[in-house]
């Protein structure tokens, strides 16, 4: 007979770990196990119970929702209908298996109204009972059947209406949803706690759950709590004013209940897959709040009722499409100081390698030393790391519960780590910076900015090639670029005769860039592309700008005192003046064609560029359109007049076609520009 002791022992251990984790998560609001780790253990237990039916138990975590409601200062509340939990699908194959199970039960009836896809908010689930349109009770999920009455705390959340708007709501209805915090609100709250000498919270989800269970509603009111609604329950068989999940969400919004954005109706599973891919790849990184996936629901409510709930715990008609975690825990090993092109000293976190959102992360941005202090970050801390803006990781905050006592704080530097110059800090800025224009630490970033698309637009001059040129002693500043020869470049590793000739030709062509581009390329503090255009078109020549006083510069509409002082100081510095003189000697253009065609071909038009054009760079196309009276914008909307599309044009082209906006190629652009 097969030995049953090993599976039984493992099942017992998994249940113990999961029960402890659920208690920490739902009751203490202080989990020590990550969501990904919990999911892995949960699925292992499910598999063991499936393979060994004799080990199943109705008290197993796989058969329960949430955690038992223990002793607390809060009264208990029984939900009208138990709040269910969702099964998970971790990839498209598992989602397809869920769809197959649906169709075995209801056939192609699913196709009538398709699916409703919603964001899965990473917050604390609550139910809101409205009687005759007035908020009567707010309660936590608890164990699914019985939660805790947190009505007084819920009433402090501005998102949650005291009275439902509109009409058509039943006499009694429970609206289910998620209480959450935005990343900005969470960080602001933690910064205030640091200033008050209090411990910081670990993450937005735990903070939201903890704030809901405060004894004093005034403490809850201090927390930046938000709410999204997504479900309902009614007693008996009340007639409902909606027939689908989509209609329900629209109705909730009409009643004044906030509903999460980026929801979508999908007629087929292919559409669901496409939505999930889009959310995971492009939408989630830009969201101001945390999600851990999407929720896919059978859209028609009568079908939801027909499909029912398994074991009183899991609805057959809905599934969570989980994504790779975009928040992970790791150790802060060190904080490095980087010197940027304008001299700004930026702290960068060095992390123990950790996988976040499908990529291994070793570093994270910290922006400035005030932020390090606000987050109470210490070297040696366990920290939570999030992928932001698709690729740039950031630290949400430390995990104080994991501190061992040997962590140490970081002080902002008083001198530049690259050149030793005493740092400066303007009164109205958070950044500290090195004022030395010759600082070696600024060199690479300054040269990369000089050659960038919005600068002198020198094609082929990448970071790697600049590093080669600097290491070989051929380049120390921008003027050195114009003294390079093809023979010097060809002698470097990975340069052939043709690539060397192409690079020298690109550098040579950049001599004809107008003054606005050169001013932007110089990397003067606070001067970007738009202010560079204004300066160039107003003063006309480099010499006139160099002679201008702070008052003359500040007098320009759109430029303030900070920019005026920065420009004047840059030209007053001998290093800056010497660089301009060398660039002029190298034959760079030092003036700006002032006139923008009053009756140009693009006068008053809003234009979007997408894809790669055959001959024009993005910067060149932008400049020519603007000189013809147009304005180049970054996103397609109903206000867009024209889209210029090149190779590999993506979502902007698709949106333009959907909105019926005129799309042209580079050849037509040049024709309209006059050649």
Secondary structure, DSSP 8 states (H G I E B T S, - for coil): ----HHHHHHHHHHHHHHHHHHIIIIIIS--SS-HHHHHHHHHHHHHHHHH-GGG--TTSGGG-SS----S-SS-EEE-SS---B--EE-SHHHHHHHHHHHHHHHGGGHHHH-EEEEEEE-SEEEEEEEETTEEEEEEE-TTSSEEEB-HHHHTT-TTS-SB--SS---SEEEEEEEEE-BHHHHHHHHHHHHHTT----S-HHHHHHHHHT-SSHHHHHTS--EEEEEEEE-STT---S-SBHHHHHHHHHHTT----SS-EEESSHHHHHHHHHHIIIIIGGG-SB-EEEEEEEESBHHHHHHH-EETTTEETTEEEEE---SEEEEEEEEEEEEE-TT-EEEEEEEEEEEEETTEEEEEEE---HHHHHHTT-EET-EEEEEEETTTEEEEEEE-GGG--S--EE----SB-TTT--BEE--TT-S-EEE--TT-GGGHHHHHHHHHSTTTT--TT--HHHHHHHHHTTS-SSHHHHTT--HHHHHTSTT--HHHHHHHHHHHHHGGG--HHHHHHHTT-TT--HHHHHHHHHHH-BHHHHHH--HHHHHTSTT--HHHHHHHHHHHHSHHHHHHHHHHHHTT---B------TT-TTTT-EEEEESB-SS--HHHHHHHHHHTT-EEESS--TT--EEEE-BT--HHHHHHHHHT-EEE-HHHHHHHHT-
